[in-house]
Amino acid sequence: MPGRPRNFDTRAVLDSTLELFWKRGYYATTTRDLEKALGLSQSSLYNEFGSKQALLDAALDRYEGLTTEALLAPLEGSGHGLAAVETFFTDLAHWVTHDGRRGCMLINMMAEDGAATASIKRRTRGYRKRVKEALKNCLQRAVDSGEALGGDADERANLLLGLVLGFNIAARGGASRAELDGLLGAVNTQVASWRRTLTPAPSPGGEGLG
């Protein structure tokens, strides 16, 4: 006997699910919350996804695609140095606060009590590694091109990764817009400290022509 036809848009369901998990957290979101937010019965959700954990995994797959498009792909493919780093942090500030969001969903899952499953650990480890490598490549590019002062790109990337995590934790903790703007300003100040300042050539003066 053929399966029951699906009468909902899977992508729309995943988008709504990840927004709910993002804002409320995985464990704080009940099956009843999902039913109410999605307008679907528990049986419909479980028939499609199998379990709440499987629904989370599918939502995180969707989230990784969105965050790659919005944040990581521009950073990885920019071809620029320090300017790409500054743009990444500006975009990150918008990403973690837009529409009532509080922090990066993956980092929130990493910090959520009891959420340290193998799946979450794998995803967050991969995310941290990818962000660090993208930042490191931009920093090394800046040094190689003469835009930035010489220094250890890996060490600088570690510092910036720590700032990424700190930025997300502040957003998750309800930091005000002014506080987040202050953090963004501090990041930009740090990045600017690595920029090479060109010393203008001395202009000739005091010499007559005749």
MOWO-V195923 format. One record per pair of residues at least 6 apart in sequence whose C-alpha atoms are under 8 Angstrom apart, sorted by the first residue. I is the first residue (numbers start at 1). J is the second residue. D is the distance in Angstrom with one decimal. If there is no record, write none. Layout:
I|J|D / I|J|D
//
This chain:
13|38|6.5 / 14|55|7.9 / 14|58|7.1 / 14|59|5.1 / 14|62|7.0 / 15|59|7.1 / 15|62|7.4 / 16|37|7.5 / 16|38|6.8 / 17|34|7.2 / 17|38|7.5 / 17|56|7.9 / 17|59|6.5 / 18|56|7.6 / 18|59|5.3 / 18|60|7.1 / 18|63|7.0 / 20|29|7.5 / 20|34|7.9 / 20|37|7.9 / 21|29|6.6 / 21|105|7.8 / 22|101|6.9 / 22|102|7.5 / 22|104|7.8 / 22|105|5.2 / 22|108|7.7 / 23|100|7.4 / 23|101|5.8 / 23|102|6.5 / 25|108|7.5 / 25|109|7.1 / 25|112|7.3 / 26|56|7.8 / 26|109|7.3 / 27|115|7.9 / 31|42|6.9 / 31|52|7.6 / 32|42|7.8 / 34|40|7.8 / 35|41|5.5 / 35|42|6.3 / 45|51|7.7 / 46|52|7.5 / 49|55|5.5 / 60|106|7.8 / 63|105|7.9 / 70|91|7.7 / 71|88|6.4 / 71|91|6.7 / 71|92|6.9 / 72|131|7.0 / 72|134|7.6 / 74|88|7.9 / 75|84|6.0 / 75|85|7.2 / 75|88|6.3 / 75|134|6.4 / 75|135|7.5 / 75|138|7.9 / 76|134|5.3 / 78|84|6.5 / 79|138|7.6 / 80|138|6.4 / 80|141|7.2 / 80|142|7.4 / 81|138|4.4 / 81|139|5.7 / 81|140|7.6 / 81|141|5.5 / 81|142|4.4 / 81|147|7.6 / 82|138|6.6 / 82|139|6.4 / 82|142|6.1 / 82|147|7.8 / 82|148|7.7 / 82|191|6.9 / 82|195|7.7 / 84|138|7.0 / 85|135|6.6 / 85|138|6.9 / 85|139|8.0 / 85|191|7.9 / 86|188|6.3 / 86|191|7.4 / 89|164|7.8 / 89|184|7.0 / 89|187|7.9 / 90|184|7.2 / 93|167|7.8 / 93|180|7.5 / 93|184|7.5 / 95|101|7.9 / 95|103|8.0 / 95|104|7.8 / 96|102|5.6 / 96|103|4.4 / 96|104|5.6 / 96|168|6.8 / 96|171|6.7 / 97|103|6.8 / 97|171|6.8 / 101|172|7.9 / 102|168|7.4 / 102|171|5.0 / 102|172|4.2 / 102|173|7.4 / 102|174|7.0 / 103|167|7.6 / 103|168|4.3 / 103|169|6.3 / 103|170|7.5 / 103|171|4.9 / 103|172|4.7 / 104|168|5.9 / 106|120|7.8 / 106|123|7.5 / 106|124|6.1 / 107|124|6.7 / 107|165|7.4 / 107|168|7.3 / 108|169|7.8 / 108|172|7.4 / 109|115|6.1 / 109|116|7.9 / 109|120|7.0 / 110|116|6.3 / 110|120|6.6 / 110|121|7.1 / 110|124|6.7 / 128|161|7.5 / 131|161|7.2 / 132|157|5.7 / 132|158|6.8 / 132|160|7.9 / 132|161|6.0 / 133|157|7.7 / 135|157|5.7 / 135|160|7.7 / 136|153|5.5 / 136|154|5.9 / 136|156|7.4 / 136|157|5.0 / 137|153|7.9 / 139|148|7.8 / 139|153|5.7 / 139|156|7.7 / 139|157|7.5 / 140|153|5.6 / 142|148|5.1 / 143|149|6.0 / 143|150|5.7 / 143|151|7.6 / 146|196|7.2 / 147|195|6.0 / 147|196|5.7 / 148|194|5.4 / 148|195|4.3 / 148|196|4.7 / 149|194|5.6 / 149|195|6.0 / 149|196|5.1 / 163|187|7.5 / 167|180|7.4 / 167|183|7.2 / 170|180|7.5 / 171|180|7.4
//
